[in-house]
Amino acid sequence: MRNAAATRRTLAPYEEVQTLPHYLVGEALDGILYVSSPPVARKQGLTPLLGRAPEGWWWTAEPRLLLGQDVLVPDLAGWVGGRPPTLPDGSFIDRVPDWVCEVLAPATAKLDLAIKLPRYARAGIRNAWVINPVHRVVEVFRQDHERWVLMNTFVAEDHISAEPFGKADLMLAPFWIQG
């Protein structure tokens, strides 16, 4: 699980994030640094989902996105048309993704839902998924004028086809917490 702690700093966001040890995730929004342990997505094993990127898409786990002055690390992000370039130091991607996905954990759900999702919409990201592994729910959103519109909800399904991926069959079973 991720435990997010927030502190206000004076360095530029990307500089502050780079000072963190490699085993922590750093995100900076509106001048506040959020530090957490690695996301649930990594622990659940993304290989089955990531290994099936639909044709024309490139996606990855935990990219460090530089969106204006903010640094955000979605659990997953995808771009149409191939891999986006990174900044010269290779550590940040400054091209807005076409899709992001957050896998909720109790310690970071508030950050993911109340702070990061609105920021993704303001950045112009067109599609977002929110996966709740405990309740086995996937919510599929489309951005409309900087607001998220819920397009579909999937409950306890191991495979789905949902926008923005057309008819691609995506496996969700690796995210579900057994219990």
C-alpha positions as CSV (number, residue, x, y, z in Angstrom):
1,M,0.0,0.0,0.0
2,R,1.0,3.5,-0.6
3,N,1.2,6.0,2.3
4,A,1.2,9.5,0.9
5,A,2.8,12.3,2.9
6,A,2.6,15.9,1.7
7,T,5.1,18.7,2.5
8,R,5.5,22.2,1.0
9,R,8.9,22.7,-0.5
10,T,10.9,25.5,-2.2
11,L,12.7,23.6,-5.0
12,A,11.2,23.2,-8.4
13,P,8.9,20.2,-8.5
14,Y,11.1,18.1,-10.8
15,E,14.2,18.9,-8.8
16,E,12.5,17.9,-5.5
17,V,11.2,14.6,-7.0
18,Q,14.7,13.8,-8.2
19,T,16.2,14.1,-4.7
20,L,14.0,11.2,-3.4
21,P,15.5,7.7,-3.0
22,H,14.6,5.3,-5.9
23,Y,12.3,3.2,-3.7
24,L,9.9,6.2,-3.1
25,V,7.4,7.8,-5.5
26,G,7.4,11.6,-5.6
27,E,4.7,13.7,-7.0
28,A,4.5,17.5,-6.9
29,L,1.2,19.4,-7.4
30,D,0.7,23.1,-6.8
31,G,4.0,23.4,-5.0
32,I,3.2,20.5,-2.6
33,L,5.4,17.4,-2.7
34,Y,3.6,14.0,-2.1
35,V,5.8,11.1,-1.2
36,S,4.6,7.5,-1.2
37,S,5.7,3.9,-1.4
38,P,5.4,2.2,-4.8
39,P,1.8,1.8,-6.0
40,V,-0.5,-1.2,-5.8
41,A,-0.3,-1.6,-9.5
42,R,3.4,-2.6,-9.3
43,K,2.6,-5.2,-6.6
44,Q,-0.4,-6.7,-8.5
45,G,1.7,-7.5,-11.6
46,L,1.0,-5.5,-14.7
47,T,2.6,-7.8,-17.2
48,P,-0.7,-9.4,-18.4
49,L,-2.3,-6.0,-19.0
50,L,0.8,-4.2,-20.3
51,G,1.7,-7.0,-22.6
52,R,-1.5,-6.4,-24.5
53,A,-1.3,-2.8,-25.6
54,P,-3.8,-2.3,-28.4
55,E,-2.5,-1.6,-31.9
56,G,-1.2,1.9,-32.2
57,W,-0.8,2.4,-28.4
58,W,2.3,2.5,-26.2
59,W,1.8,2.4,-22.5
60,T,3.8,2.1,-19.4
61,A,3.6,1.8,-15.6
62,E,4.5,4.7,-13.3
63,P,5.7,7.3,-15.8
64,R,6.9,10.5,-14.3
65,L,4.9,13.1,-16.1
66,L,5.9,16.8,-16.1
67,L,2.7,18.7,-16.7
68,G,3.5,22.4,-16.5
69,Q,5.1,22.8,-13.0
70,D,3.5,19.6,-11.7
71,V,5.0,16.1,-11.5
72,L,2.4,13.3,-11.5
73,V,3.0,9.6,-11.5
74,P,-0.1,7.7,-12.7
75,D,-0.1,3.9,-12.1
76,L,-0.4,3.5,-15.9
77,A,-0.4,5.9,-18.8
78,G,-0.8,5.4,-22.6
79,W,-0.1,7.4,-25.7
80,V,-1.5,6.9,-29.2
81,G,1.2,6.7,-31.9
82,G,4.1,5.3,-30.0
83,R,6.5,6.1,-27.1
84,P,6.7,9.7,-26.2
85,P,10.1,11.4,-25.9
86,T,11.6,12.0,-22.5
87,L,13.4,15.2,-21.3
88,P,17.1,15.2,-22.0
89,D,17.9,13.6,-18.6
90,G,15.6,10.7,-19.5
91,S,13.6,10.9,-16.3
92,F,10.4,12.8,-17.1
93,I,7.9,12.7,-20.0
94,D,6.4,16.1,-20.8
95,R,4.0,14.9,-23.5
96,V,0.5,14.7,-22.2
97,P,-0.8,11.1,-22.3
98,D,-4.0,10.1,-24.1
99,W,-5.0,7.8,-21.2
100,V,-4.2,7.4,-17.5
101,C,-5.2,4.8,-15.0
102,E,-5.1,4.9,-11.2
103,V,-5.3,1.8,-9.1
104,L,-6.7,2.8,-5.8
105,A,-5.2,2.0,-2.5
106,P,-6.6,3.1,0.9
107,A,-3.6,5.3,1.6
108,T,-3.7,7.2,-1.7
109,A,-7.3,7.1,-2.9
110,K,-7.9,10.7,-1.8
111,L,-4.8,12.0,-3.6
112,D,-5.7,10.0,-6.7
113,L,-9.4,11.0,-6.9
114,A,-9.6,14.5,-5.4
115,I,-6.2,16.0,-6.5
116,K,-4.7,14.1,-9.4
117,L,-7.8,13.3,-11.5
118,P,-8.8,17.0,-11.7
119,R,-5.2,17.9,-12.6
120,Y,-5.2,15.3,-15.4
121,A,-8.4,16.8,-16.8
122,R,-6.9,20.3,-16.8
123,A,-3.8,19.0,-18.6
124,G,-6.0,17.8,-21.4
125,I,-5.8,14.0,-20.9
126,R,-8.7,12.6,-22.8
127,N,-9.4,9.3,-21.0
128,A,-9.0,8.0,-17.5
129,W,-9.7,4.7,-15.7
130,V,-10.0,4.2,-12.0
131,I,-9.5,0.6,-10.8
132,N,-10.6,-0.4,-7.3
133,P,-9.0,-3.8,-6.7
134,V,-10.8,-4.4,-3.4
135,H,-14.3,-4.0,-4.8
136,R,-13.3,-5.2,-8.3
137,V,-14.7,-2.1,-10.0
138,V,-13.3,-0.2,-13.1
139,E,-14.7,3.2,-13.9
140,V,-14.1,4.5,-17.4
141,F,-14.1,8.3,-17.8
142,R,-13.8,10.7,-20.8
143,Q,-12.7,14.3,-20.4
144,D,-15.1,16.9,-21.5
145,H,-14.2,20.6,-21.0
146,E,-11.8,19.8,-18.1
147,R,-14.4,17.6,-16.3
148,W,-14.6,13.8,-16.2
149,V,-17.7,12.2,-17.6
150,L,-18.3,8.6,-16.4
151,M,-18.8,6.5,-19.6
152,N,-19.0,3.0,-18.1
153,T,-18.6,1.0,-14.9
154,F,-17.4,-2.6,-14.9
155,V,-17.9,-4.8,-11.8
156,A,-16.0,-8.0,-11.1
157,E,-15.2,-8.6,-14.8
158,D,-11.8,-10.3,-15.5
159,H,-11.7,-9.0,-19.1
160,I,-13.2,-5.8,-20.6
161,S,-13.3,-3.8,-23.8
162,A,-13.6,-0.1,-23.1
163,E,-12.7,3.3,-24.5
164,P,-10.3,4.5,-25.6
165,F,-9.1,1.1,-26.7
166,G,-12.0,0.1,-28.9
167,K,-12.6,-3.6,-29.1
168,A,-9.3,-4.7,-27.5
169,D,-9.8,-7.3,-24.8
170,L,-8.0,-6.2,-21.7
171,M,-7.3,-8.5,-18.7
172,L,-8.1,-7.1,-15.3
173,A,-7.8,-10.2,-13.2
174,P,-4.2,-9.4,-12.1
175,F,-5.6,-6.3,-10.3
176,W,-8.2,-8.1,-8.2
177,I,-7.4,-8.7,-4.6
178,Q,-8.2,-12.2,-3.7
179,G,-10.3,-12.6,-0.6
